[in-house]
Amino acid sequence: MNLKQLKEVIETLKDLSDNESKMYGLGLDMIEYVNPYHNLINTLLDSIYTEESCEMFYWFCYEKDFGRKKDLGAWDENGKEICQEIEGLHKHLKLLK
């Protein structure tokens, strides 16, 4: 997956997550509506990336909140910080292939 495609996937997931949170705040639980989309995206990612790469992708999206949690980091085996933004995630995913 090239950088532009990865950005589109992450931005779409971020928008979906933000909209789901807004709806939940209004008392609407959209989990049954959005779960099929998440399952589809997960299936496609599993066919593109290794298990380790998928774990890093999910960490970036759901733990690091799509890169918005600046105080949460990941480091490579040399202690160098990785995956602070989508570009760094893309570079790291390419190394894990």
C-alpha positions as a LaTeX table, in Angstrom:
\begin{tabular}{lrrr}
\hline
Residue & $x$ (\AA) & $y$ (\AA) & $z$ (\AA) \\
\hline
Met1 & 0.00 & 0.00 & 0.00 \\
Asn2 & 1.46 & 3.35 & $-0.95$ \\
Leu3 & 1.51 & 6.37 & 1.37 \\
Lys4 & $-1.46$ & 8.08 & $-0.30$ \\
Gln5 & $-3.61$ & 4.96 & 0.07 \\
Leu6 & $-2.56$ & 4.49 & 3.69 \\
Lys7 & $-3.46$ & 8.11 & 4.45 \\
Glu8 & $-6.89$ & 7.64 & 2.85 \\
Val9 & $-7.56$ & 4.48 & 4.86 \\
Ile10 & $-6.47$ & 6.07 & 8.14 \\
Glu11 & $-8.34$ & 9.34 & 7.51 \\
Thr12 & $-11.50$ & 7.39 & 6.64 \\
Leu13 & $-11.19$ & 5.27 & 9.78 \\
Lys14 & $-10.54$ & 8.39 & 11.87 \\
Asp15 & $-13.61$ & 10.11 & 10.45 \\
Leu16 & $-15.71$ & 6.99 & 11.03 \\
Ser17 & $-14.46$ & 6.73 & 14.61 \\
Asp18 & $-15.07$ & 10.42 & 15.30 \\
Asn19 & $-18.59$ & 10.26 & 13.86 \\
Glu20 & $-19.34$ & 7.12 & 15.84 \\
Ser21 & $-18.22$ & 8.88 & 19.04 \\
Lys22 & $-20.40$ & 11.90 & 18.26 \\
Met23 & $-23.41$ & 9.68 & 17.63 \\
Tyr24 & $-22.75$ & 7.78 & 20.85 \\
Gly25 & $-22.66$ & 11.10 & 22.68 \\
Leu26 & $-26.15$ & 11.75 & 21.32 \\
Gly27 & $-27.37$ & 8.42 & 22.66 \\
Leu28 & $-27.08$ & 6.41 & 19.42 \\
Asp29 & $-25.08$ & 3.21 & 19.52 \\
Met30 & $-23.81$ & 2.63 & 15.97 \\
Ile31 & $-21.67$ & $-0.44$ & 16.71 \\
Glu32 & $-23.87$ & $-2.81$ & 14.72 \\
Tyr33 & $-23.71$ & $-0.46$ & 11.74 \\
Val34 & $-19.94$ & 0.18 & 11.75 \\
Asn35 & $-18.69$ & $-3.29$ & 12.73 \\
Pro36 & $-19.09$ & $-4.75$ & 9.22 \\
Tyr37 & $-16.95$ & $-1.91$ & 7.83 \\
His38 & $-14.25$ & $-2.51$ & 10.43 \\
Asn39 & $-14.33$ & $-6.25$ & 9.69 \\
Leu40 & $-13.98$ & $-5.58$ & 5.96 \\
Ile41 & $-11.04$ & $-3.22$ & 6.48 \\
Asn42 & $-9.38$ & $-5.70$ & 8.85 \\
Thr43 & $-9.77$ & $-8.51$ & 6.32 \\
Leu44 & $-8.22$ & $-6.40$ & 3.57 \\
Leu45 & $-5.34$ & $-5.28$ & 5.78 \\
Asp46 & $-4.67$ & $-8.88$ & 6.82 \\
Ser47 & $-4.28$ & $-9.76$ & 3.14 \\
Ile48 & $-1.76$ & $-6.94$ & 2.57 \\
Tyr49 & 0.33 & $-6.88$ & 5.73 \\
Thr50 & 1.96 & $-9.35$ & 8.08 \\
Glu51 & 0.49 & $-9.97$ & 11.53 \\
Glu52 & 3.15 & $-7.71$ & 13.09 \\
Ser53 & 2.39 & $-4.95$ & 10.58 \\
Cys54 & $-1.34$ & $-5.18$ & 11.28 \\
Glu55 & $-0.67$ & $-4.95$ & 15.01 \\
Met56 & 1.33 & $-1.76$ & 14.45 \\
Phe57 & $-1.42$ & $-0.34$ & 12.20 \\
Tyr58 & $-4.11$ & $-1.06$ & 14.80 \\
Trp59 & $-1.92$ & 0.35 & 17.57 \\
Phe60 & $-1.46$ & 3.58 & 15.61 \\
Cys61 & $-5.17$ & 3.90 & 14.89 \\
Tyr62 & $-6.77$ & 2.76 & 18.11 \\
Glu63 & $-4.19$ & 3.18 & 20.87 \\
Lys64 & $-2.44$ & 6.26 & 19.51 \\
Asp65 & $-5.80$ & 7.63 & 18.33 \\
Phe66 & $-4.75$ & 8.01 & 14.69 \\
Gly67 & $-1.57$ & 9.81 & 15.72 \\
Arg68 & $-3.36$ & 12.34 & 17.91 \\
Lys69 & $-1.89$ & 11.07 & 21.20 \\
Lys70 & 1.52 & 12.70 & 20.96 \\
Asp71 & 2.62 & 11.46 & 24.37 \\
Leu72 & 2.25 & 7.78 & 23.35 \\
Gly73 & 5.13 & 6.35 & 21.39 \\
Ala74 & 6.70 & 3.26 & 19.90 \\
Trp75 & 10.39 & 2.56 & 19.46 \\
Asp76 & 12.42 & 0.29 & 17.22 \\
Glu77 & 15.06 & $-2.15$ & 18.47 \\
Asn78 & 17.64 & 0.67 & 18.47 \\
Gly79 & 15.53 & 2.88 & 20.73 \\
Lys80 & 14.58 & 5.22 & 17.89 \\
Glu81 & 11.01 & 6.50 & 18.05 \\
Ile82 & 8.81 & 5.37 & 15.18 \\
Cys83 & 5.25 & 5.86 & 13.99 \\
Gln84 & 4.59 & 9.36 & 15.35 \\
Glu85 & 2.66 & 10.23 & 12.20 \\
Ile86 & 1.24 & 8.42 & 9.17 \\
Glu87 & 4.45 & 8.85 & 7.18 \\
Gly88 & 6.47 & 7.17 & 9.93 \\
Leu89 & 3.91 & 4.38 & 10.17 \\
His90 & 4.09 & 3.83 & 6.41 \\
Lys91 & 7.88 & 3.66 & 6.50 \\
His92 & 7.79 & 1.18 & 9.38 \\
Leu93 & 5.15 & $-1.00$ & 7.71 \\
Lys94 & 7.32 & $-1.21$ & 4.59 \\
Leu95 & 10.22 & $-2.46$ & 6.75 \\
Leu96 & 8.04 & $-5.19$ & 8.28 \\
Lys97 & 6.96 & $-6.69$ & 4.93 \\
\hline
\end{tabular}
